[in-house]
Amino acid sequence: MPTIEEAKPSNGSAAQTCPLCGAPLNPESPDACSQCDWVAKPAEQQAGGSVRDKIAVCLSVVPGLGHFYKGHRLTGALYFLGAVFAVSAAIVAGTFTMGFGVLLLPLYWLGIMLQVYFVEDLVLAEARKK
């Protein structure tokens, strides 16, 4: 089974090979394979998320703030507005279900936190372009 780990040459004279298909990599761009379209991830994405991703998750206790932090202003505003409707819907559902409808609200928060963790950081991408 192919791995996604970086292939290490056995000695200094051997060329690097693609970890998925085993094809020799071009020395000018050793982080991409032209045969199977494999591309190496940047170092900050390999270790399970950056510090900015974790800060955005913490800010998402207030829905939308993490999205604002990562540069997604419209999405953040929509999630913030959606939180108002989610709280009111949970209260209404709670009155008809002996309070169990309020348990739907943490699912909304968890979904927003997961989404902001995996969404692209636009602020960081703009800083790299400069």
Secondary structure, DSSP 4 states (H G I P E B T S, - for coil): ----SPPPPSSTTSPPB-TTT-PBPPTT-TTB-TTT--BPPPHHHHTSS-HHHHHHHHHTTSTTHHHHHTT-HHHHHHHHHHHHHHHHHHHHHHHHTTTGGGGGHHHHHHHHHHHHHHS--HHHHHHHH-
